[in-house]
Amino acid sequence: MHGMIQKALMFLTGSMTCLASWAQQSVQCEVLRFQSQSSAFIEIHLNFASNLFRAEQSEQGWATEVQFEAVVESSEGIVNYGKSKIIAPFSLDSTEAVSGQQFHLERITVPSGMFVVKIKLSDALAENRIEQTLEVTTQIPELDLPHWSDPFLVEAFSPSIEGQSASILSRSGYEMLPAPDAAITSDADKIQVYAEFYNAHDVVDSTFLISCWLENEQGGILNGSRRFFKKSPAPVIPVFTGVSTAGIAAVDEIQLVLQATTRQNQLIAENRLPIRVVQSTLESSDATGNFDIPGYFKLFTDSTALQQHIRDHHPKADASQRKTMERFIETATVDQMQAFLTHFWEQASTDNPEAGWRTYTTAIAYADSAYGACRNGHGAETDMGYIYLRYGPPNTIVKRHNETDYYPYEIWHYHRAGPFTNKRFLFYSPHMVAECFSLLHSDMLGEVQNADWLHLLRNRENRLRVIDSQLNRLNPRRDTFSGEEPEDLFFNPR
């Protein structure tokens, strides 16, 4: 056993996550190593801006079409390859079709050894075929060695729904959306991490310890970041955990460290993920602001109105931007808040920040009018207004406000929501009065998911069905499709 541990340590000494990026900030790519019980494989996590490629119109609408190719080569030649067409969701508007980001995950089986992975993206619709290329060198360990997969940060996750087919994002009972760029802002208080440990059963015959923590450039462990897990040996052991990042504001670069050790504290295997820490916008701006504030943001001079306007950006913001809003907005100066909005829209709408901001401001006004009556006119603070501002207007809406057997409800269906297609949101009004509709269930990653939503939707006066709902929680059905109207409308929107 000792010899196998030493062999694993020797291999992993120079082994780190294979992370690389194109020169443009609009494309990020990770090549990560994983293993099943019978074979090894690489995962390519690709995130790119839609506006790198052009959209063309068809009968279904406007969409981009990108050719993805990946070739794995050793010194002896091509080992394996992957090829896919990444077709974006169709949009009725040509501008919308090239806005936002697209995510693609590709898995390619590989043997052990040293390889070069050549990745190419090309515009399948352009005559001159705009191309982006990248090469990454990686080493795949022997299948019988104890070792870690490459860890990655998780941008969003939700429990997998029983009875639904597993997607390519499914891992260990969760749907996980990887964050391709291992960067966090200095005001983040937590990160979610996923990794797998392999072949522990070959080196230990009883429980052993897995631990992870964040380490600064000097090798010091960040306070509160260490996590411990006692595990039993198995061929594959998944690790999905949150790690505290409190107190990282003064740190430029940190590393996530994953270790497996025996009960005698002998190291079995280790892996590390470098994480970049960037300052949040409000932290980095001084009293006068470090940005050239555009004239349209200088119109906001009232601190209270500016605070509310930034709160209305919460649905549009990513996790780190939302943390910035929650932590600093109450004490920020007008100049700092103007700087935050400037930086926000320079990132969100690189081609024309003012146009992006004005379009979103129009959406805020609509959300306030349509959904904000129950929240003092603030639509962004309602579930319906939040979803509208985050994903735009739905393609179809089914309204059932006067059903006998169910609480009032609406089903919103999106052809495209963020980087995903064919997503649904079900809102309901459980008290059946003039109140805000609440989001009861969605199949969108990171949003509210409730496996018992159909039973909860039933009218409170239908006592027999309430009892059935309680029994269902104790004895979940294998066949989750009942044929009832809300379920039919949810899975077959029209």
C-alpha positions, -999 to 999 in steps of 0.1 A, spaced: 0 0 0 28 24 9 44 20 -25 11 28 -43 6 59 -22 42 71 -30 36 64 -67 4 85 -66 22 113 -49 50 113 -74 25 116 -102 5 144 -86 35 166 -77 33 185 -109 -4 179 -117 -29 208 -115 -61 217 -132 -57 222 -169 -70 257 -172 -65 279 -203 -83 308 -220 -83 324 -254 -69 359 -257 -103 374 -257 -121 376 -224 -153 365 -242 -141 328 -243 -132 307 -213 -123 270 -215 -113 244 -189 -100 209 -197 -105 187 -167 -97 150 -160 -123 125 -146 -126 88 -143 -154 62 -142 -150 27 -128 -138 14 -162 -122 43 -181 -108 78 -179 -122 108 -197 -117 146 -201 -144 172 -198 -142 203 -218 -161 232 -202 -166 260 -227 -182 294 -221 -183 319 -250 -201 351 -259 -227 347 -286 -216 379 -304 -183 362 -315 -204 346 -342 -231 358 -365 -268 349 -364 -289 339 -394 -326 338 -398 -346 307 -406 -383 298 -403 -378 292 -365 -361 326 -360 -326 340 -355 -298 318 -341 -260 313 -341 -246 279 -351 -211 271 -339 -190 241 -349 -171 226 -320 -141 203 -326 -117 187 -301 -88 164 -310 -68 145 -284 -33 136 -296 -4 117 -281 32 114 -295 19 84 -316 -10 103 -332 -47 110 -327 -62 91 -297 -98 103 -298 -119 133 -308 -152 151 -302 -173 170 -326 -206 189 -320 -227 216 -334 -237 242 -308 -270 257 -320 -282 286 -299 -319 289 -290 -340 306 -317 -349 343 -311 -373 365 -329 -348 394 -327 -314 394 -344 -298 415 -316 -311 392 -289 -298 362 -308 -262 374 -303 -265 386 -267 -255 367 -236 -233 337 -231 -234 300 -243 -221 270 -223 -210 237 -238 -198 206 -221 -180 178 -240 -168 145 -226 -141 125 -245 -128 91 -234 -90 88 -232 -64 63 -220 -37 71 -195 -6 91 -206 4 125 -218 -18 143 -244 -23 175 -262 -60 186 -266 -66 208 -296 -99 227 -295 -115 247 -323 -146 268 -325 -158 280 -359 -188 298 -372 -208 273 -392 -228 300 -409 -201 324 -420 -185 321 -454 -151 331 -440 -155 308 -410 -144 328 -380 -123 305 -359 -110 304 -323 -84 277 -314 -66 265 -283 -42 238 -273 -39 223 -238 -14 197 -226 -26 173 -199 -16 141 -183 -40 113 -175 -30 90 -145 -31 53 -144 -66 40 -137 -55 19 -107 -38 48 -88 -55 67 -60 -60 103 -73 -82 133 -75 -102 145 -105 -97 181 -114 -119 202 -91 -141 230 -105 -163 258 -91 -200 255 -94 -220 286 -106 -255 271 -99 -269 239 -88 -302 222 -78 -312 187 -67 -320 163 -96 -358 156 -99 -368 120 -94 -382 105 -125 -366 129 -149 -338 117 -172 -303 127 -161 -287 155 -182 -251 160 -190 -249 184 -160 -260 156 -135 -236 146 -108 -242 128 -75 -279 137 -73 -275 173 -84 -277 193 -116 -245 215 -116 -236 243 -139 -197 247 -139 -182 282 -136 -155 280 -164 -134 309 -151 -120 301 -116 -123 337 -104 -142 352 -75 -147 387 -62 -132 399 -29 -167 403 -13 -177 367 -19 -183 348 13 -186 312 -1 -178 291 -31 -192 258 -42 -167 231 -52 -170 197 -69 -144 170 -73 -141 132 -72 -115 109 -55 -107 76 -71 -95 42 -60 -94 47 -23 -104 10 -19 -70 0 -33 -50 16 -6 -72 17 26 -94 -9 41 -113 13 65 -125 49 69 -101 76 58 -101 114 58 -108 139 30 -102 175 37 -102 208 17 -93 244 24 -82 277 9 -45 286 10 -29 320 4 3 327 -15 24 321 16 9 287 23 -13 299 51 -48 284 55 -76 310 54 -95 311 86 -128 292 85 -122 276 51 -112 241 62 -136 212 58 -132 176 69 -151 145 57 -148 109 70 -152 85 41 -154 48 35 -132 34 7 -149 31 -28 -138 33 -64 -154 67 -69 -161 92 -40 -178 125 -50 -171 156 -30 -195 185 -33 -192 212 -7 -193 249 1 -160 265 13 -160 298 32 -141 327 15 -146 352 43 -116 374 48 -101 372 13 -103 409 5 -65 415 8 -55 383 -11 -46 385 -48 -45 348 -54 -55 317 -34 -55 280 -40 -82 254 -32 -64 224 -18 -80 189 -17 -63 161 3 -70 125 11 -51 110 41 -51 77 60 -62 75 97 -25 77 105 -24 111 87 -3 97 58 -10 116 26 -26 95 -1 -32 122 -28 -36 159 -33 -48 183 -59 -50 221 -62 -71 247 -80 -57 282 -84 -84 308 -78 -81 344 -88 -95 370 -65 -106 403 -81 -118 434 -62 -155 442 -63 -165 473 -81 -175 493 -50 -144 483 -31 -121 494 -59 -137 528 -65 -126 558 -45 -147 588 -34 -147 602 -69 -149 569 -87 -122 552 -109 -145 551 -139 -153 577 -165 -190 580 -155 -213 584 -185 -236 613 -186 -268 592 -183 -256 578 -150 -248 613 -137 -285 621 -139 -289 599 -108 -279 623 -80 -304 612 -53 -289 585 -31 -322 568 -22 -333 567 -58 -299 554 -69 -300 527 -42 -334 515 -55 -322 515 -91 -293 493 -82 -316 469 -62 -336 467 -94 -305 453 -111 -305 423 -87 -322 400 -112 -297 409 -139 -266 405 -117 -244 374 -112 -238 360 -77 -207 382 -70 -224 413 -81 -254 405 -59 -231 402 -30 -216 436 -37 -251 451 -38 -261 435 -5 -229 443 13 -220 478 2 -250 495 -13 -263 510 19 -231 528 27 -218 536 -8 -216 571 -20 -234 584 -50 -201 584 -70 -194 548 -60 -229 537 -70 -225 555 -103 -192 537 -108 -208 504 -100 -235 509 -127 -209 520 -152 -188 489 -146 -219 467 -145 -231 477 -180 -196 478 -195 -195 441 -187 -232 433 -194 -234 451 -228 -199 455 -241 -209 468 -276 -232 495 -263 -235 499 -225 -260 528 -227 -283 509 -251 -282 478 -228 -290 500 -197 -318 518 -214 -334 485 -226 -332 471 -190 -346 503 -175 -376 500 -198 -380 464 -186 -378 476 -150 -407 501 -157 -428 473 -172 -421 449 -142 -430 477 -118 -463 483 -136 -472 446 -143 -460 429 -111 -451 455 -85 -485 465 -71 -481 440 -42 -446 453 -34 -451 491 -33 -445 492 -71 -411 474 -70 -415 446 -96 -380 433 -91 -389 423 -55 -416 399 -67 -410 364 -81 -427 372 -114 -409 405 -118 -376 389 -109 -379 361 -135 -391 387 -161 -361 409 -155 -336 380 -153 -347 360 -184 -368 385 -204 -405 381 -215 -416 345 -217 -425 331 -251 -458 317 -239 -479 322 -208 -507 299 -196 -530 316 -171 -554 297 -148 -567 321 -122 -602 307 -117 -597 269 -115 -619 249 -91 -594 222 -81 -562 243 -80 -549 276 -66 -546 303 -92 -515 297 -113 -495 307 -143 -470 288 -163 -443 307 -182 -424 289 -209 -390 301 -224 -375 289 -256 -343 303 -241 -335 312 -205 -298 323 -201 -277 295 -216 -305 269 -215 -334 260 -237 -370 250 -231 -374 261 -195 -406 266 -175 -416 285 -144 -449 279 -125 -462 306 -102 -492 303 -79 -512 324 -54 -518 301 -24 -540 326 -5 -562 333 -36 -564 370 -29 -548 400 -46 -512 391 -37 -480 385 -54 -478 352 -73 -449 330 -58 -426 308 -78 -437 272 -69 -415 252 -93 -392 255 -122 -370 231 -142 -344 259 -145 -310 252 -128 -306 273 -97 -342 283 -94 -369 270 -70 -376 232 -76 -403 214 -58 -409 177 -66 -443 179 -49 -455 210 -68 -486 194 -83 -500 184 -49 -492 218 -34 -510 234 -62 -542 217 -54 -569 239 -37 -568 238 1 -606 230 1 -599 197 -16 -591 178 17 -588 144 2 -561 155 -22 -542 172 7 -541 138 24 -529 122 -8 -502 148 -10 -490 139 25 -490 102 16 -470 110 -16 -442 126 4 -439 93 23 -443 71 -8 -430 90 -39 -445 78 -71 -422 62 -97 -443 75 -126 -445 113 -118 -468 121 -148 -504 122 -136 -522 135 -167 -537 164 -147 -541 197 -165 -513 217 -147 -488 189 -153 -499 185 -190 -495 223 -195 -462 224 -177 -446 196 -198 -464 205 -230 -466 243 -231 -487 260 -258 
